Amino acid sequence: MFPLQIVVLLALLSGLVFAGPEEPKKPVPKFKIGKDTTFVDGPLDADGYIDYEAALNTVLKGKSTPDTNAVVLLLKCFGSKPEGKELHPDFYKALAVAAPPEKGEYLVTDHEFFREEIRGDTAVFFELESRLRKQPWKLADSPKHAKWLERNEKPLALAVEASKRKDYHLPMIARDKNDKRGALIGAGIVCAQGCRHLASMFLTRVMLNLGDGKTEKAFADVQAIHRLGRLITRGGFLVEYLVGIALQVMAHDAELSIFKYGMPTAEQALAHQAELVNLPPTPSVAEKMKFERFLFLDSVQTSLREGFDILSFQKVDKAQGEAMAKNLDGDAILRVGNSWYDRFESALNKPTRPERVAAGVGIDKDLKAIDALADDQPSIHDLLDKAKVDKLSEKASEKIGHAYVKLFIPAIQKVADAADRAEQVHRNGIVATGLAAHFADNGRYPDALADLVPKYLTKVPGDAFNEKPLTYRKTGKGYLFYSAGTNGIDDGGKLLTDEPRGDDVGVRMPGK
């Protein structure tokens, strides 16, 4: 949020300097269309504003069709109310499919299936759920969980099929039940939560299959989670990106459990490695910032059009918000925002992690300095001097632009760190499959990772954080290998999963 002084300034600008009734007019955009302002030049709506919803959905759709789009099958899995409410008809129109029927054999979550257990001793129930997702189990350990998986067999089969599709087009539709267009940031995040539930079910089934000695079936479900995670990262919201990364980490933990408990053959391990190598790429954080820019520009445009009370983060009423929209310099607000997003994308596109981190540190420093801009405020005397109004409007508009950036921009470095960790986890999974295959053939792990090449690995991946070789050592009949982690320093193999938590990103496999 921006400082109280700005609210006072704008309230005075709107209430004192520009007082007086006006006849209602058709809205006229308070900004120019161009690369430095609106970023795109179309399409335009009936009032001459940029239709960011249409522009963004065109990018998200790409060349997808109902037959290649994973979202179409996921909706058949989740039903007509995937997030507890009906979707706008234009959502299905954009997908070129009919809405799912109100009733059907849809996904039943654990919260729905285990109502009695959750109403009872919640701690005991969730402890059981956690154990069933991390360790092999059998039917006798929890007959009701086995029944739950059986009840969801059809939705899970649809999810596996969806995960094999090459496209993920989730339309972003910002309309209310009265068909009024709202800010694009209010579009529903339709599949993310449902895919979290799917991943939890898959993990539970992985461990049941491991308990029954069905290693190949366990691998198949892990691969489905990996693919779903990669698909979700292509959504328009950064939240979807982070959910997709989380699913990939969950899948990695499950594959390590297979290596630990399942005793896969070399052929099974290497077949899984091939699946990992051939996963579609995860978009870069820089690519996701392009979507974030659209959300920012659409939100500014919505405020300029509807009033600056529309997003409810300023302490102004509707009349003041509308007056602010009328009198502020839209071009200045948009230019300020675009200048920041240009910096974000430039920093994230640096060729090496140290360069990206250094650029990110500079951006964070400048973002923190934005608050200091509030110290340079016009006085009330200046506000009452009509000769200075134009200058003050531009100055206030720039401050609004900075305030919007602070409101909308995520913690970029943290998102970038999460993406780099996910990449390292992916590399670790490939290495772990090679080690498992070597163990299956030789009854021991190799003395060095280089010994895996070329039979078990085409090459040994480097450290995603500093591009140095991974650190590897045998530990009795097991092993430990790791990367430096976000700090870029070898902390001796103290992993993120250790207690207390370390920074290194790696795999510690106990002896067989």
Steps between C-alpha positions, in 0.01 A plus 500: 500500500618851436539759775215692655642826365422389145141422596468848652658659194268325258192555711580872502575495130165340430290685758642854511655582167259322271172554680178542308238277336550360153267350245544124455707418196613189322832393654801622307832329571726724710817373335665453166531162336862405447790274597599718799145533632260219410784274376267349236285687247200270504252356484280792606157485658200710397620798708853500361668333799743211463324166543774339708281198567485418129868585448620277782270213411631503143852449636389231746304308238778481244419220256311285751176325408245312713681179404844622612400710802549332839252741664209346307560162663578650841156667500343161430689383805405794727142562384296811430612686814876437527553771759156480660327736257374491145726630226393773257359367169779682315748273677360198319458701181872577506572128546254410222335236720173459687488542876513172695161382629412604855518142625758242405771265622729786597799522732416445866761657728610358833318787675176383338554125537631499857256744660450290811873450555570870459224585749665263746867500599633715217865466604485119490328497162743739329797321653368181338452678167854635512641155571303339216648753257860443609531129581381177335172366640251220443124467493488388864674820612207717392213328313312827470789673322510210257125546447555874448754430227262250341220761504730742318628252243322669208607859587858380553496326161381825339778688679763258368363546148496878547860499617605345169354784293740758362303819569365681806260779409307625801297805386513805727147642510428796728120532496244494776159334491355818346762477223679814615868504409730528799874523551677203345674427828158387627477215250466164670797266549299197402722190496782565747326380817347204322843393373634517856227255602586278204867497596412398857287213370773388262754501783269287714459255212875497433561379854220242481650362179842492663353308792358250251830474310360673188803717423409581139155624601662715768735652242205568267320711763817691586544582133141626484571741787817622325309565177211675675749723679666601174161572339374721783809723484371625164193668654453876501536549876826480691314295763453226240873511428582447865243221534652328197845521657364359827350202317832423333676501837230267639555265206876506559456402866274214392750366246767498770263289711475254212879476488509455876219247542418360156828342389440588132690317228757688294257498208222653712731770639635593157149503350403750769813701424392522135163638615675767709734600218210534255271710721390822328700802621380717785454865390760740636404755763574769239228350279254508789575870558348573160167375635550695822552817294165445329327460836662821623409703191144368500458592866628854444273537198204373705571760770534779244173389346290415805660702778791447736278348766438200272778280642429609857861549603480877524308661783282710273128491440335449162462872422864572581610189309313611188639852526851362536451292186385808312781730606808278520740455210442146375802512270730578794361213710535247219850616405620466857362146516649396167840635596498272804383195307772565241751486784347182640519318167851628431623376839335160463647453151860542615706199380631384840346468843755734669411770245127443554540514876706821484242666276221381730673644805520836325131490416402409856707791629329743264155361583564564868605854413159572347357586842753780528333671204213590731727746682489732200134602522332816371358723769130581538584851378632349177187291463286812514711676237325409175804607300688202645231239456634340181846455647362360822278255313799358313701477821218328686447265205860383511461427870184301427693302238767410755233410755329264254830330425560439871148363533516263205859388466584171671818426692688439176819364651307248709309382193828478304657302786204260500538450124875434534438254782242320285753474217759357740246253641429389142872447437529313827220267394684412180819427695308292755354280224851433372617407849200270548569325168868458590402351836252261338772369266797498740361476853687816600520869416789637292806666649440816291211640296723495194490119519133517396593629153417378241301192606278660763523870412580672172674766710509610862294818546674797659393715795219733387608757758866538408553261203771315692498118530261349753658380825467121540614250757408150605366458852535140607269314262320822407600834350468877526524746213403866495525842340599825669146633534383860481798640691739347247715358780579139589348459846628145536186323387256655746181466295174690481328189636726472806412613851618764560453595138804562282546673165657228284270325250572131467412136565598287797424133441525255790665164447298219350 
